[in-house]
Amino acid sequence: MTAPDRDLDLVALPKTHLHLHLTGGMRHATLVELADTYGVRLPERLIEEESDDWRVLGWPRFQRLYDLARGVLRTAADLKRLIREIAEDEAANGSRWLELQITPSGYAARLGDLVTAMEVFCDAAADAERATGVGIRLIVAANRTRPAWEAETQARLAVRFADRGVVGFGLSNDERVGAPEDFAKAFRIARDGGLSAMPHAGELLGADSVERTVRALRPLRIGHGVRAVEDPDVVALLADQGIACEVCPASNVALGVVTGHDELPLRRLEDAGVPVVLAADDPLLFGVPLVEQYAVARDVLAYSRAELARLARSSVRCSTMPDALAKEVLAGIDTWEHQRLSERGPATAG
Ligand SMILES: [Zn+2]
């Protein structure tokens, strides 16, 4: 194995970000400031900027902290600020395009109702795109621990907002609760309305969950999907259908999906023909942004410049980016890949 080329500037590599949750994209400083504004008492773990035990977070603790963090987002102004800051952080990570997961049912009560919540999200995304140049689209993600009818309501809502930036329908929260088949109708509504299916699977459950999700929900991409490697037939199914896995290295380590970054099955998936895209999932709780996920591929998995460029290309091809912009970003990736060493700027932390 050759030594990783740490001079590769990963911020300069044009890319997209296809797996990021709204609350999980909040800046730590914003969380602390809003908690102070609303008199919300945060646990020590969320107040400390540098926690040293992200690696042993585990699901129940993660979910509790996520819900506490979401509690500081109370008004339309808070959400506009959040989405604007997320877009600024995307730009700082060299991301040209973001598909952001939102769960409107979680905000309906505090913003008025479901439709008002969607209007806030869509307006905020459009404003942030104009301000930063980062393309932003929305994925409405149903909470799989809630009843199927709620997902169906949100699917209808998502379709209604398809002309205002909603491109996908997802399924999130604890994979061990809520079978994929229960949400088949919601995903049918979404697909019939022109949206792509982007559910989570193969994170807390194994390959069987990935297979059932593929068959029941017909996804364009799978959130995580890494545990598909437990069954070669399921990997072959993903490859045959060209279904991408949104691999989130820091998240997978923090939640114990893999024991360490060196266990991430990036190469196994890619070698089998499954498109892989890298993402951050919830940088607020897992501690590291998008560009650091590429740094894991570079530094731990010894991905070469050509292989990192391949990951970035995959992130463009597996997105819903319009063709003209995709062509431009792919050209930028080619330029990055073929830049000679002497032309490269100084190394960055990324
Ligand atoms: Zn996720």
Boltz pocket constraint, residues with backbone or C-beta under 6 A from the ligand:
constraints:
  - pocket:
      binder: B
      contacts: [[A, 19], [A, 21], [A, 172], [A, 200], [A, 223], [A, 281]]
      max_distance: 6.0
